[in-house]
Amino acid sequence: MPRGPTRDKRRTYKSKDQKGFPLSSKDKGIPKHTLEGKSDLSGSSEEEGSEADFVFFDPKPDDFHGVKILLQTYLDDTQWDLSGFVDLILAQTTVGTVVKMEGDDDDTPFSIVTALNLGRYKDHKCIKELKEFLLKVCQEKDVIRDLRLLMGEQAHDVGLLVSQRVVNLPPQLLPPLHDALFDEVSWATEDEPTAELRNSFRFKCYLLVSKIYKHKNANQKNNRNLIRRSGSDGGDGIVYIKPEDENFHKLSLWSFSFPMHAQQVETQEASNIVVCFFWF
């Protein structure tokens, strides 16, 4: 949706990046990053000294397969309407960003960030299944009551923050990427054509589902436990796969975790855990 002159976010900047980081930016801003090596989704590098421009784009239908790959383990190994979920994300162009590498012939998305109103989309199969999944895996009595409220009568106030990316996304992109999202949410409360749509972006709280590692010797309760907020040192035996999740965790009022089964990585020291954060 055109934003007018006051909504133009187009800008360009350069910064040096660390070896092996790939990603892109958006048509509302074009950040450039120098890469020491070209990286694919798995983080391998080649052609040292190459420069990559990362561009932020509005979601579009052509991004379907790439975004679906990024979200393939979003709800662990559960069989659910992932295709419908991706369709919802790509149809909401007012709020949402897909990051790509400029000049990439494959047009591969390296990140997707958006916020979906749980009440607005409550009748969609994918949202119903997502709610059922989270209520099923949450075993904390002091959390599930709040979770039921968020999924039910308070759903119109809740933004499901979907933030999935390749692990080696350039860290310099993360602040403008999330700033762009919250700017778009703010703009949508003013720019959407109807009061109903404008109100659907007046979120009072956000819900985030993400993945972490947790050390096995950390205090656990049947491997399903409430994760307390950790300090900047990643305490409580938590290893944040995406560093930004530590900040979200600090902001959260509560969180809960459950073991992950899809693409399980388990060692003597740590195992995969999926965690759900909630914050205002």
C-alpha positions in Angstrom: 0.0 0.0 0.0 1.4 3.4 -0.9 2.3 5.4 2.2 2.7 8.9 0.7 5.7 11.1 1.2 5.7 10.9 5.0 5.9 7.1 4.9 8.9 6.7 2.6 11.5 4.6 4.2 13.9 4.2 1.3 17.5 4.7 2.3 20.9 3.2 1.5 23.9 2.5 3.8 27.0 0.3 3.8 28.6 -1.5 6.6 31.3 -4.2 6.9 29.9 -7.6 7.8 31.4 -10.7 9.4 32.4 -13.7 7.3 29.6 -16.1 6.3 26.6 -13.8 7.0 23.9 -13.7 4.3 20.7 -11.7 4.1 18.7 -9.0 2.5 16.7 -5.8 3.2 13.5 -4.1 1.8 11.9 -1.8 -0.9 11.4 0.6 2.0 15.1 0.7 2.7 18.1 -0.7 1.0 21.0 -1.5 3.3 24.2 -2.7 1.7 26.6 -5.1 3.5 30.0 -6.2 2.4 30.4 -9.9 2.8 33.7 -11.7 3.1 32.5 -14.7 1.1 29.1 -15.5 -0.4 26.9 -17.6 1.8 23.9 -19.9 1.2 21.1 -20.9 3.6 23.4 -23.3 5.4 26.1 -20.7 6.0 28.8 -22.0 3.7 30.9 -19.4 2.0 32.7 -19.0 -1.3 34.0 -16.3 -3.6 35.8 -14.4 -0.9 35.7 -10.6 -1.2 32.3 -10.4 -2.9 29.9 -7.7 -1.9 26.2 -8.3 -1.4 23.4 -5.8 -1.1 20.5 -6.9 1.1 17.1 -5.5 0.3 13.8 -5.3 2.3 10.7 -6.1 0.3 6.9 -6.3 0.9 5.7 -9.9 0.9 4.4 -11.2 -2.4 2.9 -14.5 -3.7 6.1 -15.4 -5.5 7.8 -15.7 -2.0 5.6 -18.6 -1.0 8.1 -21.5 -1.3 11.0 -19.7 0.2 9.0 -18.4 3.2 7.5 -21.9 3.6 11.0 -23.3 3.9 11.9 -20.8 6.6 8.8 -21.7 8.6 8.8 -25.5 8.0 9.6 -26.3 11.7 7.7 -23.3 13.1 5.4 -25.6 15.1 8.0 -28.4 15.4 7.0 -31.6 13.5 3.2 -31.0 13.8 1.1 -31.6 10.7 -0.8 -28.3 10.3 -1.9 -25.9 7.6 1.5 -24.3 7.0 0.6 -23.4 3.5 -2.4 -21.4 4.7 -0.2 -19.7 7.3 2.2 -18.6 4.6 -0.6 -17.4 2.4 -1.9 -15.2 5.3 1.6 -13.7 5.8 2.1 -12.9 2.1 -1.4 -11.5 1.7 -0.7 -8.9 4.4 1.5 -6.5 2.6 0.8 -3.5 4.8 2.8 -5.0 7.6 5.6 -7.4 6.9 9.0 -7.7 5.4 10.9 -10.3 3.3 14.6 -9.9 3.2 16.5 -11.0 0.1 19.9 -10.6 -1.5 19.9 -8.1 -4.3 20.8 -9.7 -7.7 20.1 -13.2 -6.4 18.8 -15.1 -9.4 16.9 -17.5 -7.2 15.1 -14.6 -5.4 15.5 -16.5 -2.1 14.0 -15.1 1.1 16.5 -15.1 3.9 14.1 -13.7 6.5 10.4 -13.1 7.1 9.1 -10.7 9.8 5.4 -9.8 10.3 2.7 -9.5 12.9 -0.7 -11.2 12.5 -3.8 -10.3 14.6 -5.0 -13.5 16.2 -8.5 -12.2 16.4 -8.7 -11.0 12.8 -7.6 -14.3 11.4 -9.3 -16.5 14.1 -11.5 -18.4 11.6 -8.6 -19.5 9.4 -7.6 -23.1 9.8 -3.9 -22.4 10.3 -4.6 -20.0 13.2 -7.0 -22.5 14.8 -4.4 -25.2 14.6 -1.7 -22.9 15.9 -3.8 -22.0 19.0 -4.6 -25.7 19.6 -0.9 -26.6 19.3 0.2 -24.0 21.8 -2.5 -24.8 24.3 -1.6 -28.5 24.0 2.2 -28.1 24.6 1.8 -25.5 27.5 1.9 -27.5 30.7 2.3 -24.6 33.1 -0.8 -24.0 35.1 0.2 -20.4 35.9 0.7 -19.7 32.2 -2.0 -21.6 30.4 -4.8 -19.5 32.0 -3.2 -16.3 30.4 -2.6 -18.2 27.2 -6.2 -19.2 26.9 -7.3 -15.6 27.4 -4.9 -14.4 24.7 -6.1 -17.1 22.3 -9.7 -16.5 23.1 -11.5 -13.3 24.3 -8.4 -11.1 24.0 -7.3 -12.4 20.6 -8.1 -9.1 18.9 -5.5 -7.4 21.0 -2.7 -9.9 20.3 -0.1 -9.7 17.5 1.5 -13.0 16.6 5.1 -11.8 15.9 6.5 -14.1 13.2 10.2 -13.7 12.9 12.1 -16.4 11.1 15.5 -16.1 9.4 18.6 -17.9 8.5 20.9 -18.1 11.5 23.8 -16.2 9.8 21.8 -13.2 8.8 24.0 -10.1 9.1 23.4 -8.7 12.6 23.5 -5.1 11.3 20.2 -5.8 9.6 18.3 -6.8 12.7 17.6 -3.4 14.3 16.3 -1.8 11.0 14.4 -4.9 10.3 12.5 -4.9 13.6 12.2 -1.1 13.6 10.6 -1.3 10.1 8.0 -3.8 11.5 6.9 -1.7 14.4 6.9 1.4 12.2 4.6 -0.4 9.8 2.3 -1.4 12.6 2.1 2.2 13.8 1.5 3.5 10.3 -1.2 0.8 9.7 -3.2 2.2 12.6 -3.4 5.5 10.7 -3.3 4.5 7.0 -5.6 1.5 6.6 -8.8 2.3 4.7 -11.3 1.2 7.3 -11.6 1.5 11.1 -11.8 -2.2 11.4 -8.4 -2.7 9.7 -6.8 0.2 11.6 -8.0 -1.3 14.9 -6.6 -4.7 13.9 -3.1 -3.3 14.2 -3.6 -1.7 17.6 -1.9 -4.5 19.4 -1.8 -4.5 23.2 0.6 -7.4 23.4 2.7 -9.7 21.2 3.2 -13.5 21.2 6.4 -14.9 19.8 7.3 -18.6 19.1 11.0 -19.2 18.7 13.7 -21.9 19.2 16.5 -22.0 21.8 19.0 -24.5 23.2 18.8 -25.4 26.8 21.6 -27.1 28.8 20.5 -30.4 30.1 21.8 -29.7 33.6 19.5 -26.7 33.9 16.6 -26.9 36.3 13.8 -28.7 34.4 10.5 -30.1 35.2 9.7 -33.1 33.0 11.5 -31.3 30.2 8.6 -28.8 30.0 9.1 -25.8 32.2 8.6 -22.2 32.6 11.7 -20.3 31.5 12.6 -17.5 33.7 14.1 -14.3 32.3 17.8 -14.6 31.9 20.5 -12.0 32.2 22.6 -10.8 29.3 24.9 -13.6 29.9 22.3 -16.1 28.8 21.8 -17.6 32.2 19.4 -20.4 33.3 21.2 -22.7 30.9 19.7 -21.0 27.8 21.6 -20.5 24.5 19.8 -18.1 22.2 20.1 -19.2 18.6 18.9 -15.8 17.5 20.5 -13.1 19.8 17.5 -10.8 19.4 15.4 -13.4 21.3 17.2 -12.7 24.5 15.9 -9.1 24.3 12.4 -10.3 23.7 12.7 -12.7 26.6 13.8 -9.9 28.9 10.7 -8.0 27.9 8.3 -10.9 28.3 5.9 -11.1 31.2 6.0 -14.9 31.0 7.3 -17.7 28.8 7.1 -21.5 28.5 9.1 -24.1 26.7 8.7 -27.6 25.3 11.0 -30.1 23.7 11.5 -30.0 19.9 11.3 -33.1 17.8 11.9 -31.9 14.3 15.5 -31.6 13.2 16.4 -32.5 16.8 20.0 -31.6 17.8 20.9 -33.2 21.1 24.3 -33.5 22.7 25.5 -34.4 26.2 25.4 -30.7 27.1 22.3 -29.3 25.3 19.1 -30.1 23.4 16.7 -28.2 21.2 13.8 -26.5 22.9 11.0 -24.4 21.4 10.0 -21.5 23.6 7.0 -19.2 23.5 7.5 -15.6 24.7 4.7 -13.2 25.6 5.2 -9.5 26.3 3.5 -6.1 26.2 
